[in-house]
Every structure is written in structure tokens, then in C-alpha cells.
Amino acid sequence: MSGAREARAVARSNIALAKYWGKSDARLNLPAVPSISMTLDRLVTRTRVRFDGTLRGDRVSLDGRTATETERRRIVELLDRVRHRAGLDLPARVESKNAFPTAAGLASSASGFAALAAAASAAAGLSHRPRDLSRLARRSSASAARSIYGGFVELPAGRPGDDGLAARALHDETHWDVRLVVALTALGAKEVGSTDGMERTRRSSPYYEPWLEAAPPLAKRIRQALARRDLPRLGAAMEQSTLAFHACALAADPWILYLRPATVAALRTVRRLREERGIPVYATMDAGPHVKALCEAHHAERVRRALRRTEGVLRTVVAAPGPGVEVLP
Ligand code: DP6
């Protein structure tokens, strides 16, 4: 390995246009359905990793505080994979900072694990080819595999046992001048994390199998519409993808309800803008209460104002397509 023992990387979060929900192999963290995302310029994580023989164990700090035991365990697992591959036996210090308020509920395992995969690999002197980084990040969080690339990205479904699965770039960030308007509807972390939420859905929702059947054709429509920059076609399939996975989670036992009154109000605002104002704008949601609206850049300010005025919306953030992970010199 090379002499470098410290490296820094920056990665950005992403929003799934075609949603990933459910795993075909929980041990290898392989998604059961294909997903397609847009990497976002504004939601950035910066991570520094230093392998250092003078430390007495791995030290992890997130936004200036010591990581909780659960957070630490997931991070140490990724470090262990890197150490194993590099034949390295040194403890590490990890410092990670989000350039957006964590308390706002936008903290993202996608940007976090993408930045960690890149910084840890570079610090250990391993390859930081995007494909290898995407695979490494995927083992920790499948959405992180997509944040390795900029612009528009696909993570195919994984066959059980296929540990080589990585995301691939579809189009770079100059492909389409769209914006994602994020409407924050609550503060704090989500109630049921995605990993637990998807596992409970798989075990107990009667709609899990129908979701597995519906997701690939929706992803295909989204991929085709994205290539043609056809927002109405993409938007219709994107809304169906998000609402289908929420419906599927809602029917789990115990039920998983991410929506709040403000979420529903924001969804209605998006539909009203479309139907009454003629603005092509479409909504998506993750495993949380926020609504994210996709529109062309020149409509973003009107969409932002309408969402900002919606009852229960606390804040808005506008993001554009952004670049992939970068290892800093
Ligand atoms: C609803 O990538 O957070 O945001 O692989 O278990 O870490 P793990 O799950 P994660 O799931 C993201 C789910 C989603 C949809 C998406 O981003 O595709």
C-alpha cells in the first residue's frame, strides 16, 4: 500500500426518482428492486479518515459529537472491510460533517457512507475507482452506492449472493436542468429507519410481492423518460413509485406511517400547482415526512414559494443535480 494514511472526501446526497425498498439479500445488503436517482448539489457530507497506530480504538465523530453505538458499529464495519482488503491493522479516526442541518431530518446515510467509502479507501491506499467505491458503499447503505456518481444514476436489483453489485451512471449532472424543492415538515430523526422499515415490510406487508412486481416496470419508465427529459412521464411514474412503497409499508404489521398532516398538505400543493397552475411539478418522499418536488429550474422559485406557504412546512431547500464523490487532495 502507499504511504498515505489520511484522506478526505466529499459526497452529496441523492433523491431516488425510482425507489429502492426491500432487500433480496440482507447480509450482502442487495436491493430487491432497481432504483434510479439524482445526486443533489446542496446536501454535502465531508469526511476525514486517518489510520493511526497511536489510537487505542476507532474514534468516530459526527457533526462534532461522538457517534452513538449504533452509528459507530455501521461505520466500523465499513472500516473493517477496508482494513481487511488493504491488509491494514490500524485503528482509525473518522470525522464527518454535514453541510446542512442534521436536526432538520435531512441527514443522509447516502452522502455519509459514500464519503466514508471514498475517504477510507484513499487513506488505506486502496483503489478508489467509482465501481469499487460504489460496491463498498452499497454494503453499508444501498442508496450510498448511487451517491458515488454525479447526475442521474441507476442501482440495479441484486441477485442474492452477488456481492459485486454497484451503481452505474446514466447521465451526468449537465443532462437536465431540473430542481428538487425539499419541503421540510418536521424536525428530528425519522421514527422507523429505512433498514428496519423495509425488513418489517418484507416480513409482514401483504403488498410486498405486488411492490416487487410493480417496481421494475416503473423504473424502466423512469429511465426512458429521463433519457428524453420528459418530465410529465417521469413524474407520473415517480409519484407512483413513492406512493406504492409508502402504501406497502403502511400495510406492514405494526404499520409504518411516515406521512404527517403537513406531508399530505404539501402533496396537495404539488398537485394543485400542476392541475390548477399548469406547472409540471411532481412529488416524491423517502422514509420520512418530507415532500420533495421535482420541476424544471425556471419553475423552482414558484414551487418553493407555494410549498413555503403550505401549512406545517417549516423550511424549503432547493437543490440541483450535483457531482459525484470527490477525494480531496
Ligand atoms: C426510501 O439506502 O437508507 O430512501 O440500504 O438499508 O441503508 P439501507 O437503506 P437506505 O434506503 C433508502 C430508501 C429510500 C428510497 C431510496 O433512496 O431509494
Residues whose N, C-alpha, C, O or C-beta is under 5 A from the ligand:
A	BS01	DP6	A16 A18 K19 Y20 S35 S109 S140 S141 A142 S143 A144 S194 T195 D286 A287
